[in-house]
Amino acid sequence: MGWKEIAVLLLFFLILACVGALTLIILKNFFPIILVGILALFVVIAVASFLLAVVGTFLTALGSIYYAVRKKPEVVPSPMRLEEAREPEEKPEER
């Protein structure tokens, strides 16, 4: 390996170190904002799921009450035709 390859590798590692340092500086400055944003997202999701559960419970209760209170249509049984009648099957005698 020649000195040119070594110089290129050292330059590459220097650039990586600078990028890493800049990333750490940016994270150090904006870390509280990022943390608050993530926490706010969790809180919003928790509150929204709770509200959906409460609204769903009330709507289910109202639907059940409506179904119980409303007048149901009367079902009139139709008379059986002679063709539809079947002879009952004989049960085998038990010993």
Secondary structure, DSSP 8 states (H G I E B T S, - for coil): --HHHHHHHHHHHHHHHHHHHHHHHHHHHHHHHHHHHHHHHHHHHHHHHHHHHHHHHHHHHHHHHHHHHS-----------TTT-----------
